[in-house]
Amino acid sequence: MSTTPESIRKLLQSENFADRLSAINQLRQIDPAIAFELIQSVLADPSVRVRYAAVSQISTLGRQNLQVALEVLRRALLEDPEPDVQAAAADSLGALKLTDAFEEMQNLYHQTQEWLVKFSIVAALGELGDPRGFELLKQALESDNELVKTAAIGALGELSDERAIPLLLPYATDPDWQVRHRVVQAMSHFSTPEARTVLEQLSQDAYEPVAQEAQLYLKSY
């Protein structure tokens, strides 16, 4: 049986959440404009898994209408009771570079106790590329959660604000190789002598993946 908008619509209306999940996956096979219209019907689905899948897919389908995407993602970010769905909304906002949601993301970061939501907001701020994110990312570097802190390192690199370089320097000698690896990636976004010095230092790192990536970036200088 071929996949059509009508067949997907019927699955989206099924009482079986597995059918609705399957339909969301099948949306990738049809015209994106039609898919975007259909996916909006399950953004308030009773199943967390369905809402998560739908909100996640807005990261690509939302390009069909960025204003509508902004509205539905804001709602998911601020009103959904599940942290997983809120985190997916932050991810999609970042992917679509919807900077109009910056203030809501910033406020939620300070209000939520959920590390996953904080992590996704921090990562999204790097993708957004909004200079207003610098201060929040600076604060996130001090997070007690290692994953949030590591995400902040990467996001500061993506933001490409040279004020981040001195903030990142201490992490170039962090005992965790994953943190050092993220520093390499962050420094690759800068072309200053300070950034090059850090990359040269990390090109001699004892952990091979860190050293190799630093060497790779140095070749492009």
C-alpha positions, 0 to 999 in steps of 0.5 A: 500500500502506497503512502499518501496524505490521506493514508497518513491522515487516517493513521494520525486519527487512530486510537493506537499511538503506535499508528500515530507514531508511524504516521509521523515517520511517514510524513517524510515521504510526502510533500513538506507543505502537506506534512506540516499541515498534518503534523499540527493535528498531533502537537497536543496528542495525549501520548508523550512519545507522539508529541515528542516525535511531532515537535522534533520533526517541526525542526525541518517541516517548520520551514514551510511557515516559520511564523506558525512554527514559532507559535506551536514551538513556543506553546510546546516549550512553555506549556507542555508538561513533559521535559522531553517535549520542552527539550525537543521544542528548544531543539527545533527552535534552534534548528529553525533559528527562530530568534523571536523565542529567545526571551522565552528560552532564557526565562525558562532556563532560569525557571526550570529544574529539569537539566534536559531542558536546560541542556537543550536551551543552551545547545539551541542558543548556539544554533540561534546565533543570537548575541543576546545568548552570550550572558546566559551561556556564560552562566551555563559554564558554571552549571553543576551539570557536566552536560549543560556545561559542555553544551555551553562550551560548544554553544559559545564557540558557535556564537563566535563572540571573542569574549568567550575565548578567555572564558573557555581557556580553563577548560582546555586542561579539564581532566575530562577529555570530552570537555577538552574535545568540545573546547577544540570544536569551540576554538575552531570558530575563532581565528585569533592568536589565542584560539590558535594557541589553544588548538596547538596545545590540544593538538598534543593532547594525550587523548588521540581523538582530541589531538587529531581534531585539533590538528585537523582544525590547525590545517585550515588556519 
